[in-house]
Amino acid sequence: MSKGKLLFVYGTLKRACSNHHYLGDQEFVGAARTAPGFCLYALDGFPGMVAKPDDRDGVVGEIWSVDAAALVRLDGLEGLTEGMYRREIVPLLAPYANRKIEGYIYARSIQGRREVGSAWNE
Ligand code: PCA
């Protein structure tokens, strides 16, 4: 039984990462990777995914099925109303291609931040 909306997570919300308890009672669907054109930057103990036109590898993460209440908590955590992240459709590779699944795109400047490539493992 699906909880609701599918969400792509790539950072602290992943299993074994620091904010994963926000997804604790939600449903894991599977591992996923974005289409090429995205990369991660290290922010203050968490990553930000941004578009990078010449990227070839994409970003790895997980698909979770989340209910409406959890999504409200996650949007609060990710600072959507403060303009920290935007929740947007992220193009993913198979088996999630063309599924209109959203993830959190970093919405502030990455100037001076360290690029960490495809995977967040901190
Ligand atoms: N949390 C969200 C966005 C970045 C972060 O650390 C995630 O895991 O997808």
Backbone and ligand atoms as CSV (ligand in chain L), in Angstrom:
chain,resi,resn,atom,element,x,y,z
A,1,MET,N,N,0.851,-1.211,0.000
A,1,MET,CA,C,0.000,0.000,0.000
A,1,MET,C,C,0.877,1.247,0.000
A,2,SER,N,N,0.660,2.079,-0.972
A,2,SER,CA,C,1.460,3.291,-1.096
A,2,SER,C,C,0.922,4.386,-0.190
A,3,LYS,N,N,1.846,5.133,0.420
A,3,LYS,CA,C,1.454,6.221,1.317
A,3,LYS,C,C,1.003,7.444,0.557
A,4,GLY,N,N,1.486,7.639,-0.636
A,4,GLY,CA,C,1.125,8.855,-1.361
A,4,GLY,C,C,2.136,9.249,-2.399
A,5,LYS,N,N,2.680,10.430,-2.222
A,5,LYS,CA,C,3.515,11.034,-3.250
A,5,LYS,C,C,4.934,10.465,-3.216
A,6,LEU,N,N,5.499,10.214,-4.389
A,6,LEU,CA,C,6.877,9.745,-4.452
A,6,LEU,C,C,7.826,10.941,-4.397
A,7,LEU,N,N,8.903,10.790,-3.612
A,7,LEU,CA,C,9.871,11.858,-3.400
A,7,LEU,C,C,11.273,11.292,-3.592
A,8,PHE,N,N,12.121,12.011,-4.336
A,8,PHE,CA,C,13.527,11.632,-4.496
A,8,PHE,C,C,14.347,12.353,-3.434
A,9,VAL,N,N,15.088,11.602,-2.630
A,9,VAL,CA,C,15.972,12.218,-1.623
A,9,VAL,C,C,17.409,11.790,-1.904
A,10,TYR,N,N,18.367,12.693,-1.650
A,10,TYR,CA,C,19.764,12.433,-2.016
A,10,TYR,C,C,20.739,12.809,-0.905
A,11,GLY,N,N,20.246,13.340,0.196
A,11,GLY,CA,C,21.149,13.858,1.224
A,11,GLY,C,C,20.859,13.293,2.596
A,12,THR,N,N,20.649,14.204,3.529
A,12,THR,CA,C,20.487,13.792,4.926
A,12,THR,C,C,19.209,13.007,5.177
A,13,LEU,N,N,18.309,12.970,4.194
A,13,LEU,CA,C,17.077,12.187,4.379
A,13,LEU,C,C,17.262,10.715,4.031
A,14,LYS,N,N,18.390,10.361,3.406
A,14,LYS,CA,C,18.602,8.966,3.029
A,14,LYS,C,C,18.723,8.073,4.268
A,15,ARG,N,N,18.543,6.794,4.050
A,15,ARG,CA,C,18.712,5.819,5.134
A,15,ARG,C,C,20.110,5.964,5.722
A,16,ALA,N,N,20.188,5.896,7.026
A,16,ALA,CA,C,21.458,6.007,7.772
A,16,ALA,C,C,22.003,7.426,7.807
A,17,CYS,N,N,21.286,8.403,7.300
A,17,CYS,CA,C,21.767,9.784,7.369
A,17,CYS,C,C,20.998,10.560,8.442
A,18,SER,N,N,21.507,11.759,8.734
A,18,SER,CA,C,21.130,12.440,9.981
A,18,SER,C,C,19.665,12.843,10.107
A,19,ASN,N,N,19.004,13.128,8.991
A,19,ASN,CA,C,17.584,13.528,9.076
A,19,ASN,C,C,16.627,12.414,8.658
A,20,HIS,N,N,17.171,11.199,8.580
A,20,HIS,CA,C,16.328,10.119,8.078
A,20,HIS,C,C,15.099,9.856,8.947
A,21,HIS,N,N,15.179,10.220,10.227
A,21,HIS,CA,C,14.012,9.959,11.086
A,21,HIS,C,C,12.762,10.696,10.602
A,22,TYR,N,N,12.953,11.728,9.800
A,22,TYR,CA,C,11.780,12.394,9.206
A,22,TYR,C,C,11.017,11.468,8.251
A,23,LEU,N,N,11.700,10.424,7.766
A,23,LEU,CA,C,11.066,9.452,6.868
A,23,LEU,C,C,10.803,8.122,7.568
A,24,GLY,N,N,11.018,8.099,8.883
A,24,GLY,CA,C,10.984,6.842,9.612
A,24,GLY,C,C,9.724,6.023,9.432
A,25,ASP,N,N,8.571,6.682,9.372
A,25,ASP,CA,C,7.316,5.930,9.247
A,25,ASP,C,C,6.770,5.981,7.815
A,26,GLN,N,N,7.645,6.338,6.886
A,26,GLN,CA,C,7.227,6.382,5.490
A,26,GLN,C,C,7.723,5.137,4.760
A,27,GLU,N,N,7.455,5.041,3.461
A,27,GLU,CA,C,7.701,3.789,2.749
A,27,GLU,C,C,8.836,3.919,1.738
A,28,PHE,N,N,9.884,3.114,1.921
A,28,PHE,CA,C,10.990,3.072,0.958
A,28,PHE,C,C,10.521,2.406,-0.328
A,29,VAL,N,N,10.827,3.021,-1.464
A,29,VAL,CA,C,10.413,2.458,-2.754
A,29,VAL,C,C,11.602,1.856,-3.499
A,30,GLY,N,N,12.735,2.574,-3.533
A,30,GLY,CA,C,13.887,2.013,-4.234
A,30,GLY,C,C,15.006,3.012,-4.399
A,31,ALA,N,N,16.146,2.502,-4.843
A,31,ALA,CA,C,17.280,3.367,-5.155
A,31,ALA,C,C,17.052,4.011,-6.515
A,32,ALA,N,N,17.608,5.210,-6.683
A,32,ALA,CA,C,17.372,5.934,-7.930
A,32,ALA,C,C,18.568,6.812,-8.242
A,33,ARG,N,N,18.638,7.239,-9.492
A,33,ARG,CA,C,19.669,8.181,-9.930
A,33,ARG,C,C,19.021,9.190,-10.865
A,34,THR,N,N,19.420,10.437,-10.738
A,34,THR,CA,C,18.869,11.446,-11.646
A,34,THR,C,C,19.459,11.248,-13.040
A,35,ALA,N,N,18.819,11.854,-13.993
A,35,ALA,CA,C,19.410,11.991,-15.316
A,35,ALA,C,C,20.680,12.836,-15.183
A,36,PRO,N,N,21.573,12.783,-16.179
A,36,PRO,CA,C,22.722,13.685,-16.165
A,36,PRO,C,C,22.265,15.135,-16.080
A,37,GLY,N,N,23.155,15.977,-15.538
A,37,GLY,CA,C,22.814,17.398,-15.489
A,37,GLY,C,C,22.617,17.943,-14.098
A,38,PHE,N,N,23.000,17.136,-13.075
A,38,PHE,CA,C,22.883,17.586,-11.680
A,38,PHE,C,C,24.136,17.204,-10.915
A,39,CYS,N,N,24.485,18.001,-9.908
A,39,CYS,CA,C,25.572,17.625,-9.006
A,39,CYS,C,C,25.277,18.173,-7.616
A,40,LEU,N,N,26.096,17.717,-6.667
A,40,LEU,CA,C,25.922,18.101,-5.267
A,40,LEU,C,C,27.032,19.050,-4.828
A,41,TYR,N,N,26.661,19.980,-3.978
A,41,TYR,CA,C,27.630,20.828,-3.279
A,41,TYR,C,C,27.478,20.597,-1.794
A,42,ALA,N,N,28.604,20.619,-1.072
A,42,ALA,CA,C,28.584,20.482,0.385
A,42,ALA,C,C,28.252,21.842,0.983
A,43,LEU,N,N,27.219,21.876,1.786
A,43,LEU,CA,C,26.824,23.106,2.469
A,43,LEU,C,C,27.267,22.961,3.923
A,44,ASP,N,N,26.444,23.313,4.873
A,44,ASP,CA,C,26.879,23.239,6.277
A,44,ASP,C,C,26.427,21.919,6.897
A,45,GLY,N,N,27.071,20.835,6.487
A,45,GLY,CA,C,26.742,19.518,7.009
A,45,GLY,C,C,25.634,18.812,6.258
A,46,PHE,N,N,25.258,19.355,5.134
A,46,PHE,CA,C,24.214,18.739,4.295
A,46,PHE,C,C,24.498,19.166,2.853
A,47,PRO,N,N,23.956,18.420,1.892
A,47,PRO,CA,C,24.248,18.744,0.496
A,47,PRO,C,C,23.141,19.559,-0.165
A,48,GLY,N,N,23.511,20.235,-1.218
A,48,GLY,CA,C,22.542,20.904,-2.071
A,48,GLY,C,C,22.709,20.418,-3.497
A,49,MET,N,N,21.630,19.973,-4.092
A,49,MET,CA,C,21.668,19.539,-5.490
A,49,MET,C,C,21.284,20.705,-6.386
A,50,VAL,N,N,22.114,20.920,-7.401
A,50,VAL,CA,C,21.846,21.998,-8.359
A,50,VAL,C,C,22.048,21.467,-9.779
A,51,ALA,N,N,21.487,22.175,-10.725
A,51,ALA,CA,C,21.681,21.828,-12.124
A,51,ALA,C,C,23.119,22.128,-12.520
A,52,LYS,N,N,23.704,21.238,-13.314
A,52,LYS,CA,C,25.050,21.444,-13.851
A,52,LYS,C,C,25.035,20.909,-15.280
A,53,PRO,N,N,24.868,21.804,-16.232
A,53,PRO,CA,C,24.597,21.374,-17.616
A,53,PRO,C,C,25.604,20.380,-18.180
A,54,ASP,N,N,26.904,20.484,-17.823
A,54,ASP,CA,C,27.877,19.569,-18.426
A,54,ASP,C,C,28.104,18.301,-17.609
A,55,ASP,N,N,27.308,18.079,-16.581
A,55,ASP,CA,C,27.441,16.859,-15.776
A,55,ASP,C,C,26.978,15.649,-16.575
A,56,ARG,N,N,27.670,14.519,-16.388
A,56,ARG,CA,C,27.311,13.291,-17.115
A,56,ARG,C,C,26.825,12.192,-16.192
A,57,ASP,N,N,26.963,12.352,-14.890
A,57,ASP,CA,C,26.722,11.248,-13.946
A,57,ASP,C,C,25.420,11.345,-13.162
A,58,GLY,N,N,24.846,12.519,-13.040
A,58,GLY,CA,C,23.656,12.662,-12.217
A,58,GLY,C,C,23.981,12.521,-10.745
A,59,VAL,N,N,22.932,12.361,-9.935
A,59,VAL,CA,C,23.046,12.274,-8.476
A,59,VAL,C,C,22.292,11.029,-8.023
A,60,VAL,N,N,22.882,10.295,-7.085
A,60,VAL,CA,C,22.230,9.078,-6.596
A,60,VAL,C,C,21.420,9.372,-5.333
A,61,GLY,N,N,20.332,8.629,-5.181
A,61,GLY,CA,C,19.478,8.828,-4.021
A,61,GLY,C,C,18.473,7.709,-3.877
A,62,GLU,N,N,17.396,8.016,-3.188
A,62,GLU,CA,C,16.366,7.017,-2.863
A,62,GLU,C,C,14.993,7.599,-3.150
A,63,ILE,N,N,14.083,6.732,-3.565
A,63,ILE,CA,C,12.683,7.121,-3.738
A,63,ILE,C,C,11.907,6.645,-2.517
A,64,TRP,N,N,11.157,7.583,-1.930
A,64,TRP,CA,C,10.271,7.275,-0.807
A,64,TRP,C,C,8.851,7.686,-1.152
A,65,SER,N,N,7.900,6.914,-0.673
A,65,SER,CA,C,6.492,7.273,-0.787
A,65,SER,C,C,6.092,7.946,0.517
A,66,VAL,N,N,5.672,9.189,0.432
A,66,VAL,CA,C,5.425,9.982,1.639
A,66,VAL,C,C,3.983,10.470,1.681
A,67,ASP,N,N,3.416,10.481,2.863
A,67,ASP,CA,C,2.053,10.987,3.004
A,67,ASP,C,C,2.077,12.513,3.155
A,68,ALA,N,N,0.894,13.113,3.101
A,68,ALA,CA,C,0.787,14.575,3.059
A,68,ALA,C,C,1.376,15.228,4.313
A,69,ALA,N,N,1.156,14.621,5.470
A,69,ALA,CA,C,1.660,15.207,6.719
A,69,ALA,C,C,3.187,15.182,6.744
A,70,ALA,N,N,3.771,14.086,6.282
A,70,ALA,CA,C,5.233,13.994,6.247
A,70,ALA,C,C,5.809,15.029,5.291
A,71,LEU,N,N,5.133,15.234,4.168
A,71,LEU,CA,C,5.633,16.204,3.187
A,71,LEU,C,C,5.652,17.617,3.773
A,72,VAL,N,N,4.647,17.944,4.559
A,72,VAL,CA,C,4.632,19.250,5.232
A,72,VAL,C,C,5.834,19.368,6.169
A,73,ARG,N,N,6.123,18.332,6.931
A,73,ARG,CA,C,7.280,18.360,7.846
A,73,ARG,C,C,8.585,18.473,7.068
A,74,LEU,N,N,8.688,17.757,5.962
A,74,LEU,CA,C,9.916,17.794,5.158
A,74,LEU,C,C,10.117,19.169,4.528
A,75,ASP,N,N,9.052,19.744,3.999
A,75,ASP,CA,C,9.170,21.081,3.393
A,75,ASP,C,C,9.614,22.097,4.443
A,76,GLY,N,N,9.157,21.936,5.676
A,76,GLY,CA,C,9.588,22.818,6.756
A,76,GLY,C,C,11.058,22.622,7.057
A,77,LEU,N,N,11.473,21.365,7.163
A,77,LEU,CA,C,12.879,21.048,7.416
A,77,LEU,C,C,13.784,21.642,6.346
A,78,GLU,N,N,13.382,21.547,5.111
A,78,GLU,CA,C,14.226,21.983,3.984
A,78,GLU,C,C,14.097,23.484,3.708
A,79,GLY,N,N,13.312,24.181,4.510
A,79,GLY,CA,C,13.261,25.639,4.415
A,79,GLY,C,C,12.671,26.162,3.114
A,80,LEU,N,N,11.619,25.523,2.638
A,80,LEU,CA,C,11.029,25.985,1.376
A,80,LEU,C,C,10.532,27.420,1.458
A,81,THR,N,N,9.878,27.755,2.540
A,81,THR,CA,C,9.331,29.114,2.620
A,81,THR,C,C,10.428,30.154,2.820
A,82,GLU,N,N,11.600,29.707,3.306
A,82,GLU,CA,C,12.722,30.639,3.446
A,82,GLU,C,C,13.564,30.702,2.172
A,83,GLY,N,N,13.183,29.949,1.148
A,83,GLY,CA,C,13.924,29.996,-0.108
A,83,GLY,C,C,15.233,29.244,-0.093
A,84,MET,N,N,15.335,28.255,0.798
A,84,MET,CA,C,16.558,27.456,0.865
A,84,MET,C,C,16.583,26.400,-0.244
A,85,TYR,N,N,15.510,25.661,-0.354
A,85,TYR,CA,C,15.342,24.674,-1.422
A,85,TYR,C,C,14.002,24.935,-2.109
A,86,ARG,N,N,13.891,24.445,-3.329
A,86,ARG,CA,C,12.591,24.357,-4.010
A,86,ARG,C,C,12.298,22.885,-4.218
A,87,ARG,N,N,11.046,22.475,-4.034
A,87,ARG,CA,C,10.676,21.084,-4.349
A,87,ARG,C,C,10.158,21.070,-5.781
A,88,GLU,N,N,10.934,20.385,-6.647
A,88,GLU,CA,C,10.647,20.414,-8.084
A,88,GLU,C,C,10.747,19.020,-8.672
A,89,ILE,N,N,10.120,18.835,-9.805
A,89,ILE,CA,C,10.273,17.570,-10.536
A,89,ILE,C,C,11.727,17.415,-10.956
A,90,VAL,N,N,12.276,16.242,-10.667
A,90,VAL,CA,C,13.668,15.928,-10.997
A,90,VAL,C,C,13.658,14.801,-12.032
A,91,PRO,N,N,14.297,15.001,-13.177
A,91,PRO,CA,C,14.353,13.911,-14.151
A,91,PRO,C,C,15.210,12.772,-13.633
A,92,LEU,N,N,14.665,11.573,-13.634
A,92,LEU,CA,C,15.355,10.393,-13.098
A,92,LEU,C,C,15.566,9.372,-14.200
A,93,LEU,N,N,16.543,8.474,-13.984
A,93,LEU,CA,C,16.757,7.359,-14.903
A,93,LEU,C,C,15.747,6.254,-14.614
A,94,ALA,N,N,15.704,5.262,-15.491
A,94,ALA,CA,C,14.855,4.094,-15.310
A,94,ALA,C,C,15.149,3.454,-13.955
A,95,PRO,N,N,14.157,2.912,-13.268
A,95,PRO,CA,C,12.773,2.723,-13.724
A,95,PRO,C,C,11.842,3.898,-13.379
A,96,TYR,N,N,12.403,5.048,-13.096
A,96,TYR,CA,C,11.563,6.182,-12.675
A,96,TYR,C,C,11.524,7.296,-13.720
A,97,ALA,N,N,12.033,7.028,-14.911
A,97,ALA,CA,C,12.019,8.054,-15.954
A,97,ALA,C,C,10.580,8.448,-16.279
A,98,ASN,N,N,10.364,9.718,-16.537
A,98,ASN,CA,C,9.043,10.233,-16.926
A,98,ASN,C,C,7.976,10.037,-15.860
A,99,ARG,N,N,8.379,10.005,-14.588
A,99,ARG,CA,C,7.382,9.764,-13.531
A,99,ARG,C,C,6.984,11.035,-12.781
A,100,LYS,N,N,7.575,12.171,-13.118
A,100,LYS,CA,C,7.232,13.434,-12.434
A,100,LYS,C,C,7.439,13.343,-10.918
A,101,ILE,N,N,8.585,12.809,-10.509
A,101,ILE,CA,C,8.930,12.693,-9.092
A,101,ILE,C,C,9.717,13.932,-8.661
A,102,GLU,N,N,9.347,14.493,-7.520
A,102,GLU,CA,C,9.993,15.716,-7.057
A,102,GLU,C,C,11.134,15.432,-6.084
A,103,GLY,N,N,12.057,16.396,-6.005
A,103,GLY,CA,C,13.134,16.377,-5.034
A,103,GLY,C,C,13.459,17.813,-4.672
A,104,TYR,N,N,14.380,17.983,-3.711
A,104,TYR,CA,C,14.714,19.322,-3.228
A,104,TYR,C,C,15.939,19.860,-3.972
A,105,ILE,N,N,15.703,20.887,-4.766
A,105,ILE,CA,C,16.777,21.573,-5.498
A,105,ILE,C,C,17.230,22.756,-4.651
A,106,TYR,N,N,18.543,22.864,-4.455
A,106,TYR,CA,C,19.057,23.976,-3.662
A,106,TYR,C,C,18.804,25.288,-4.397
A,107,ALA,N,N,18.294,26.279,-3.680
A,107,ALA,CA,C,17.823,27.500,-4.324
A,107,ALA,C,C,18.699,28.713,-4.029
A,108,ARG,N,N,19.775,28.531,-3.240
A,108,ARG,CA,C,20.656,29.662,-2.924
A,108,ARG,C,C,21.990,29.508,-3.650
A,109,SER,N,N,22.860,30.467,-3.484
A,109,SER,CA,C,24.138,30.468,-4.198
A,109,SER,C,C,25.061,29.353,-3.686
A,110,ILE,N,N,25.752,28.704,-4.636
A,110,ILE,CA,C,26.744,27.695,-4.264
A,110,ILE,C,C,28.157,28.260,-4.413
A,111,GLN,N,N,28.243,29.549,-4.577
A,111,GLN,CA,C,29.549,30.214,-4.702
A,111,GLN,C,C,30.430,29.893,-3.488
A,112,GLY,N,N,31.641,29.433,-3.739
A,112,GLY,CA,C,32.586,29.132,-2.680
A,112,GLY,C,C,32.355,27.802,-1.985
A,113,ARG,N,N,31.322,27.075,-2.389
A,113,ARG,CA,C,31.041,25.769,-1.783
A,113,ARG,C,C,31.806,24.683,-2.533
A,114,ARG,N,N,32.037,23.570,-1.852
A,114,ARG,CA,C,32.798,22.450,-2.421
A,114,ARG,C,C,31.871,21.532,-3.221
A,115,GLU,N,N,32.241,21.272,-4.451
A,115,GLU,CA,C,31.448,20.334,-5.249
A,115,GLU,C,C,31.773,18.912,-4.821
A,116,VAL,N,N,30.750,18.103,-4.562
A,116,VAL,CA,C,31.008,16.736,-4.099
A,116,VAL,C,C,30.480,15.694,-5.076
A,117,GLY,N,N,30.112,16.105,-6.275
A,117,GLY,CA,C,29.788,15.127,-7.311
A,117,GLY,C,C,28.426,14.497,-7.169
A,118,SER,N,N,28.397,13.153,-7.253
A,118,SER,CA,C,27.150,12.409,-7.449
A,118,SER,C,C,26.502,11.866,-6.200
A,119,ALA,N,N,27.267,11.726,-5.126
A,119,ALA,CA,C,26.737,11.001,-3.967
A,119,ALA,C,C,27.114,11.690,-2.665
A,120,TRP,N,N,26.151,11.760,-1.758
A,120,TRP,CA,C,26.378,12.310,-0.420
A,120,TRP,C,C,26.556,11.163,0.554
A,121,ASN,N,N,27.741,11.090,1.155
A,121,ASN,CA,C,28.021,9.963,2.067
A,121,ASN,C,C,28.502,10.452,3.420
A,122,GLU,N,N,28.131,11.661,3.789
A,122,GLU,CA,C,28.659,12.209,5.042
A,122,GLU,C,C,27.621,12.171,6.133
L,1,PCA,N1,N,17.976,16.794,2.621
L,1,PCA,C1,C,17.249,16.640,1.391
L,1,PCA,C2,C,17.808,17.690,0.507
L,1,PCA,C3,C,19.207,17.876,0.987
L,1,PCA,C4,C,19.229,17.259,2.332
L,1,PCA,O1,O,20.163,17.101,3.060
L,1,PCA,C5,C,17.484,15.261,0.840
L,1,PCA,O2,O,18.045,14.408,1.535
L,1,PCA,O3,O,17.107,15.021,-0.311
